[in-house]
Amino acid sequence: MEIGDWKLAELAATIIESLGVLAISLGVVIAAVATLLARLDNPGADTYKVFRRRMSRWLLLGLELLIAADVITTVTLEIDLASVAALGLLVIIRTFLAWSITMEDEGRWPWQRAPAAATGPPA
């Protein structure tokens, strides 16, 4: 791999990592504003659950982007046993977080099918 390729890979990883951080940060702000507006419309709503549900999608997006940046960094820039082990540990932790968020948000594991919408008795 040429030095120019390393710089390109490093730039790509930095941009993707920045997008991941931006998605999480922006998601917190958007979820907070949307939750406050929803609270004004329905004062009896469970604000905590509404906020977590809105924020969880942004958090998942950010985690996926951060994993992509880590893969690029490890595969193209730091190819040694320690960096591969660190990447594996990061992927395991972030995968567990993503599964937990999905479980809390949707009430099912990511690999389970979503329940079919009730449309009434079969014809």
Secondary structure, 3 states (H helix, E strand, C coil): CCHHHHHHHHHHHHHHHHHHHHHHHHHHHHHHHHHHHHHHHCCCCCHHHHHHHHHHHHHHHHHHHHHHHHHHHHHHCCCCHHHHHHHHHHHHHHHHHHHHHHHHHHCCCCCCCCCCCCCCCCC
